[in-house]
Amino acid sequence: MNIVPEPLSLSSRLAHQYIHQFEQVKGFYGEDYRSERGNAERMKWLDHSEDTRVQRQALTDCLRTYSKKFNNHHAVHTSLDLLAQKGTLTMVGGQQSGLFSGPLLVIYKAISVIQAAREAQARLRRPVVPVFWIAGEDHDWDEVNHAYFQGQGHQINKIKLDPKDGLRTSVSYTDVTGEDWEAMLQELQQQLSDGVNKQELIQLARMSVQDTTSLSEAFAKLLGALFGRYGLILLDSADPGLRALEIPVFESLIKRSKNLAFRTNKLPEILPVLDMRFKRT
């Protein structure tokens, strides 16, 4: 096999400096993620601010209810038992809920979160559980409704799931019917290149869409099947139970909106000094 490395340039100057010149941008981020002292300071802050966040047991109960539906593995419940204990930390990553997992980077992200949690636990001598945050409240259907894969003859094929109506709402609230899923499975069966793992992949895809009514549900079942055995906790940001727990958080943001807006408006004055561009959206 001939492997050709192709380094990718970072489009964000801020991201580049975060990785390679952290001292220049540490004011934006707090503790230095590279140092043991920074990790210790972060843990101390998390311990002291415990009472300012969503109540730990209520959050764990919410995530356990979700896990029983889509990610019901013994290792996941072990992670949730740890999460319920004061002092347990989390390693969190996430992505939008794509069709049949979406881009390959989703798989890499899940693996990275699991590995990073293990490394952090060994380094910090504290329980650290991995969490994958599914951006189910995202409205960008066109970003998540398709998948690319290697077809017959080694060309790249694409399958796409179109919504039944023009309603634009959260991906988790966009209905997908059994007929839609069956059409996607048929396309995958016909177009996916033959190989020793093809039928296993088809079975995995079929399992993930069974008794599901949205991309987010199927996405969660697929990730659970792949990574639940490693204790990866899943959460859907559009889950009604989770949203209810977030009410005090949003109330706090609203009350502090003037202060937050003032600080945000200062960014265009600060970033040019660091030779960066600030983009308003």
C-alpha positions in Angstrom: 0.0 0.0 0.0 1.3 3.4 -0.9 0.3 6.0 1.7 0.8 9.6 0.7 0.6 12.1 3.6 -1.2 15.3 2.8 -1.0 17.9 5.5 -4.1 20.2 5.7 -3.6 23.9 6.5 -5.8 25.4 9.2 -8.2 27.9 7.8 -8.4 29.7 11.1 -5.4 31.7 12.3 -6.8 31.6 15.8 -6.9 27.7 15.7 -3.3 27.7 14.4 -2.1 29.8 17.2 -4.1 27.8 19.8 -2.2 24.7 18.7 1.3 26.2 17.9 1.5 29.5 19.8 -0.8 29.2 22.7 0.9 31.9 24.8 -0.4 34.5 22.2 -4.1 33.5 22.7 -4.2 32.1 26.2 -6.3 35.1 27.3 -9.2 33.7 25.3 -9.1 30.2 26.8 -8.1 30.3 30.4 -5.8 27.4 31.5 -3.0 26.1 29.3 -4.2 22.7 28.1 -0.6 21.5 27.6 0.6 21.8 31.2 -0.1 19.7 34.3 -0.6 23.0 36.2 -3.3 24.0 33.6 -5.1 20.7 34.1 -5.0 21.1 37.8 -6.4 24.6 37.6 -9.2 23.5 35.4 -10.1 20.6 37.7 -10.1 23.0 40.7 -12.4 25.5 38.8 -14.8 22.6 37.9 -14.9 21.4 41.5 -15.6 24.9 42.9 -18.2 25.7 40.3 -20.1 22.5 40.7 -23.2 24.2 42.2 -23.5 26.6 39.2 -24.2 23.9 36.7 -27.1 21.6 36.0 -27.6 19.2 38.9 -25.4 16.2 38.3 -27.9 13.5 39.3 -30.7 15.1 37.2 -28.4 15.2 34.2 -27.3 11.6 34.7 -31.0 10.5 35.0 -31.8 12.3 31.8 -28.9 10.7 29.9 -29.7 7.3 31.3 -33.3 7.6 29.9 -31.9 8.5 26.5 -29.3 5.7 26.6 -31.9 3.0 27.4 -33.6 4.0 24.0 -30.5 4.3 21.8 -27.3 3.2 23.5 -28.3 0.6 26.1 -24.9 -1.0 26.9 -23.6 -2.1 30.2 -20.4 -0.1 29.8 -22.5 3.1 29.1 -24.4 2.6 32.4 -21.1 2.1 34.2 -20.0 5.5 32.7 -23.3 7.0 33.9 -22.8 5.6 37.4 -19.4 7.4 37.5 -20.9 10.6 36.1 -23.4 10.7 38.9 -20.5 10.8 41.4 -19.2 14.2 42.4 -15.7 14.7 41.1 -16.1 12.7 37.8 -15.0 14.7 34.8 -16.0 14.4 31.2 -14.2 14.4 27.8 -16.7 15.8 25.3 -16.7 15.9 21.5 -19.6 16.0 19.0 -21.0 16.4 15.5 -24.2 16.8 13.6 -26.2 13.6 13.1 -25.4 12.5 9.5 -26.9 9.8 7.4 -25.3 6.4 8.2 -22.8 8.3 10.4 -22.1 11.0 7.8 -18.4 11.8 7.1 -15.6 9.5 8.3 -14.4 12.2 10.7 -17.4 11.3 13.0 -15.9 7.9 13.6 -12.5 9.5 14.2 -14.0 11.9 16.6 -15.7 9.2 18.7 -12.5 7.2 18.9 -10.6 10.3 19.9 -13.0 11.2 22.7 -12.8 7.7 24.1 -9.0 7.6 23.9 -8.7 11.1 25.3 -10.9 10.2 28.3 -8.7 7.2 29.1 -5.5 9.2 28.8 -6.9 12.0 31.0 -8.1 9.6 33.6 -4.7 8.0 33.9 -3.0 11.4 33.9 -5.3 13.2 36.3 -6.1 10.2 38.6 -9.7 11.1 38.5 -12.7 9.4 36.8 -13.1 10.8 33.3 -16.0 9.5 31.1 -16.3 10.0 27.3 -19.4 11.9 26.0 -20.4 12.4 22.3 -22.7 15.4 21.8 -25.1 15.0 18.9 -26.1 18.4 17.5 -29.7 17.4 16.9 -31.0 21.0 17.2 -29.1 21.9 14.1 -31.4 23.1 11.3 -29.0 22.5 8.4 -30.7 19.5 6.8 -28.6 19.7 3.6 -25.4 19.2 5.6 -26.5 15.9 7.2 -28.9 14.2 4.7 -26.3 12.4 2.6 -23.4 10.0 2.7 -20.5 9.3 0.4 -19.0 5.8 0.0 -17.0 3.7 -2.4 -19.1 2.1 -5.1 -18.6 -0.6 -7.7 -15.6 0.2 -9.7 -14.0 2.2 -6.9 -15.8 5.4 -7.7 -17.3 7.6 -5.0 -21.1 7.4 -4.8 -23.5 9.6 -2.9 -26.9 8.8 -1.5 -29.2 11.5 -0.3 -32.3 11.6 1.9 -34.9 14.3 1.0 -37.5 15.4 3.5 -41.1 14.8 2.7 -42.0 18.5 3.0 -40.2 21.9 2.9 -40.5 22.4 6.6 -37.2 23.6 8.1 -36.8 22.5 11.7 -34.3 20.8 13.9 -32.8 17.6 12.4 -34.1 15.7 15.5 -37.6 16.9 14.8 -37.5 16.2 11.0 -39.5 13.0 10.5 -38.1 10.1 8.5 -40.5 7.4 7.5 -39.9 3.6 7.2 -40.3 3.9 3.5 -37.6 6.6 3.4 -35.2 4.3 5.3 -35.9 1.3 3.1 -35.2 3.4 0.0 -31.8 4.4 1.5 -31.0 0.9 2.4 -31.8 -0.4 -1.0 -29.5 2.3 -2.6 -26.7 1.4 -0.2 -27.2 -2.3 -1.0 -27.0 -1.7 -4.7 -24.3 0.8 -4.9 -21.8 -0.1 -2.1 -18.8 -1.9 -3.4 -18.6 -5.6 -2.9 -16.2 -6.7 -0.1 -15.9 -9.1 2.8 -17.6 -6.6 5.2 -20.4 -5.4 2.9 -23.2 -7.5 4.4 -22.1 -6.7 7.9 -22.2 -3.0 7.1 -25.6 -3.3 5.5 -26.9 -5.1 8.6 -25.4 -2.4 10.9 -27.2 0.3 8.8 -30.5 -1.6 8.9 -30.3 -2.1 12.6 -29.6 1.6 13.1 -32.7 2.7 11.3 -35.1 0.1 12.7 -37.9 1.7 14.7 -36.4 5.2 14.3 -38.2 8.3 13.1 -35.3 10.8 12.6 -31.7 11.0 11.5 -30.6 11.7 15.1 -32.2 8.6 16.4 -30.6 6.4 13.7 -27.2 8.2 14.2 -27.3 7.5 17.9 -28.1 3.8 17.5 -25.3 3.5 15.0 -22.7 5.2 17.3 -24.0 3.1 20.2 -23.6 -0.1 18.3 -20.0 0.8 17.4 -18.8 2.5 20.6 -21.3 1.8 23.4 -19.1 -1.2 24.5 -16.4 1.4 25.3 -18.6 3.4 27.6 -19.3 6.3 25.3 -22.2 8.3 26.6 -24.4 9.9 23.9 -26.6 12.9 24.2 -28.9 14.7 21.8 -28.9 18.4 22.3 -32.5 18.5 21.1 -33.7 16.0 23.6 -36.7 17.5 25.4 -35.6 16.2 28.8 -32.2 17.8 28.4 -33.7 21.0 27.1 -35.8 21.2 30.3 -32.7 21.0 32.4 -31.1 23.8 30.5 -33.8 26.3 31.3 -31.9 27.9 34.2 -28.8 28.1 32.0 -30.6 30.0 29.3 -32.2 32.3 31.9 -28.8 33.1 33.1 -27.5 33.9 29.6 -30.5 36.2 29.0 -29.9 38.1 32.3 -26.2 38.5 31.4 -26.8 39.3 27.8 -25.6 42.9 28.0 -22.3 41.9 29.6 -21.8 39.1 27.0 -22.6 41.4 24.1 -20.1 44.0 25.4 -17.4 41.4 25.5 -18.2 40.1 22.1 -18.2 43.5 20.6 -14.7 44.0 21.9 -13.3 41.2 19.8 -13.0 43.2 16.6 -10.7 45.5 18.5 -8.6 42.7 20.0 -8.2 40.3 17.1 -6.5 42.7 14.6 -3.7 43.1 17.2 -3.2 39.4 16.8 -3.3 39.6 13.1 -6.6 37.8 12.8 -9.9 38.5 11.1 -13.2 38.7 13.0 -16.3 37.6 11.1 -19.8 38.5 12.3 -22.6 36.2 11.6 
